[in-house]
Structure formats: structure tokens, C-alpha cells
Amino acid sequence: MSVIGCGYLGAVHAASLAQIGHRVTGLDVDADRIGALAAGRAPFHEPGFSEVLARGVEEGQLSFTVDPGDLAGCDVHFLALGTPQREDGLGADLRYIDAALDALEPHLRSRAGRPTLVVGKSTVPVGTARRIAQRLAPLPGVHLVWNPEFLREGFAVADTLRPDRLVYGVADPNGADAAVAVALLDAVHRPLLEAGVPRLVVNYESAELVKVSANSFLATKISFINAIAELCDITGADVSDVAEAIGMDDRIGPKFLRAGIGFGGGCLPKDLRGLISRAGELGAVDSFAFLREIDAINTGRREYALRLARRALDGRLEGRRVAVLGAAFKPDTDDVRDSPALDIALRLHGEGADVRLADPAALPGVRRRYPSLPTADTAEDALRGAELVLLLTEWPEYRALDPVRARVLVSRPVIIDGRGVLDLGSWRDAGWEALGLGRR
Ligand code: UDX
């Protein structure tokens, strides 16, 4: 089988498929990335990925190529291409999917009717899968299933091998064609199904909506608690107490209620905006206006943190030494796409602060893209001489910082916990002015 598109999603998917016994070829247009993957080297930071990649390549189950011609013998093709936000609006840019289909089509044609499965993993606007199915319809033996991926960065391998659920989108769940397509995809997923992973067969539109709904719902939970955090700051309540108590209601649940500088990454912001855009195109403008507020609350958190930082420095940022701990959009990844942490660091730098940005994994990428932003190899280096510390990505090593030892390094002991993870009391006991977002 093939996996077309070897980014965070596709590369992990390819290695995970090899891990469960399939022979997999990964295709990408980026020759450097393919070179690294083919040599068994992970081109990004993802726990557990290096091991499954190296094992797959070593055992000969997993190969990588830039040549679509190498996919000719595959029975199953996974589409794992990026669908970033369009430059001219909120909607998703489908050009990589269209280009992949253009490259794939001659090979699908040459199958001469042998059963061939095309599986869409990418997040796409509702209506896309049916359009692609219509395009593939003249090709005998070719079936399309839309099978959205729910993996979280930082847990990508585990989420791929043990997902909460498998969702198969087909043209008509009761149709004869669906039975063939479902059987083919079940064969791919056999070890997962045998381990009890639930599998739902729905129509294309439902499968597409499941993905964007899940991510938009998670985004809504985060912005909701962040709005409450603002009220906590005004009233003296503590948002972590409120979140803990409401999370004990099992209709609400405790997850995704951590207040702070908000969500980022390659999925939540883009999928939220993609849903707003698509709903608008389909005429459901008013019902989705609230998602614009969810987005606005989220981006407003960055400005809120910046206001706290300015206030902590008495309104004067020019030349002031600020340690920023964290650049990645969350821990256990080097991904800085739409990262609140990096955005805040860049804005402080833009306002004249003497920023020192640390991150255990993301700095190589940051240095390439923003060469003028000063970085520090370790948290200690960042802290040395700082007049203000901002904890913006909750890497375990930052959560575990010892306030007593950190106190010795800085020139002014003031810290803002942008992720609600520090025990502010113990920092205050060590002589720090410790501020949280929505926390006492
Ligand atoms: C998300 C979905 O969780 C996943 O199912 C989907 O397949 C892809 O998008 P991911 O982008 O890896 O995964 O990150 P996620 O763990 O969802 O976190 C998203 C952002 O929300 C991060 O910036 C994180 O810091 C933030 N977040 C999360 C909060 O601010 N508060 C929380 O309580 C939880």
C-alpha cells in the first residue's frame, strides 16, 4: 500500500501500517524529507516515531519515494496530504490533494479493474469526498473511503495503532459498493479491529463532518474555559478550581479545560476556520457565528498574556530581558504551526524586549524561520539575567523547574505561567511574583 504525503500525519501512518505487518511505500514531493525517512531518520520530533520508522525501514516493510511510478503495484492508497488554510480566506486549500490525484490517476487506470482502494485521511471540507468519488467513478475497480485521522501530535503512534474509533465514510453505507470497500479497509485494519477498536460506517459527508466537528468542539471547550478564566481574574475566583469541579460532571468531563494562552497547531485553528467557511458557503452563516467568537477568544488570549507581561515590566519592554520557555504549540512536538507560544515570543521581540526563547525540540525550525529571534539552548541559559519569565509550552522539564534554583539565575523573580501548570504557591514561597491566567 502507499501513503501519499509524508508530513506529521502521513509519515506516522506509513510507519504504523508497516508496524502491523503491511508493505508500505511513502510518497512525498519533498526530496529532503523522503531522503531522511528512507534512511530511517525522523524528520520531526514525535515520541515513539523514530523507533517504528527505523524498524520498518530495516525490516524492508517500509520504503519512501518521490516517484509516483513506484506506487503502480499498490492495492491501497492513503491520501495524507496537508489541507492548510487558504491564503485568501478561512477555507481549506485542497491543491495538494488535487495534485496527488493527478499523479495517482494513471496508475489507478492501469489496474485494469483489479480492486483498488483509495482512502482519504486528510481533513477536508464537507462535500470533497463525493467530488473525488465522482472523479474516480469511471475507473473500474477503484473504491474511495474517507477515513479521517484523529491522531494527536505527541501521541501520534499510539493514537494510530489504538485509535478511539475508526470512521469509514462511503458513498452509500447500504450500497453494494460500500461492502467491497469496507471489507478491503477492514483487512488493512484487522489487528486494530481484533483489539476491539470500534468502527463506524457512515456516508462521506458525515465522515468529513465528524473530523471538523470533533476539533471545533475541542476548540470550543478550550475557549469556553479561557473566557471563564478572564472572569476569574476579575472576580478573584480560580479557573483551575472551576475546571476541576465542572469536569467532575461526567457530561462535561475534565479534559480540554486547561485555561491559558489558548490552542494552536496545524489542526484546531485551521479546522475551526474551515468549518466556519464551509458552513457559510452552504448557507448556515448565523448558526456558526459563535465559532468566530471561539477563534477570537483564542487569539485574544495571546494579547491578554502580552498585557500581563507589559504590566509586569511596568509598561516598558524596550531592552528588557525576557525568558520565554516554550515555542512549540504543545509539548512533545517540534511543531510551531500557529503556536501561541512562538507568536507571543515574536511579538515581545517585535516590541523591543530582549527575548531569550528556549524549547527542547522546536529551536532548529525556529532558528531557520526567524533567524533574528534570540534563542537559548537550555532553560537555564534563558533564565540567566531575566527580568521576566514566561512559561508558554508545558514541557515536563519546565513544569519540573525548581523555583529556588531558578531564583538564583534571574535578575528579577517574576514568572507568568501561561499554561496553568505551576504550583504558584511554591513559587511565591521561593520569593517569586508568580502570575497565572485566571488563577489566584
Ligand atoms: C488535535 C486533535 O486533538 C486531534 O484529535 C486531531 O487529529 C488533530 O488536532 P493536536 O493538534 O495534536 O490534535 O493537539 P491537541 O492535543 O488537540 O491540542 C491542541 C491545542 O490546544 C494545543 O495548543 C494545546 O496546548 C491546547 N490545549 C489543549 C489547551 O489550551 N487547553 C487544553 O485543555 C487542551
Boltz pocket constraint, residues with backbone or C-beta under 6 A from the ligand:
constraints:
  - pocket:
      binder: B
      contacts: [[A, 149], [A, 150], [A, 151], [A, 152], [A, 153], [A, 154], [A, 215], [A, 218], [A, 222], [A, 255], [A, 256], [A, 257], [A, 258], [A, 259], [A, 260], [A, 261], [A, 262], [A, 263], [A, 264], [A, 265], [A, 266], [A, 267], [A, 268], [A, 329], [A, 330]]
      max_distance: 6.0
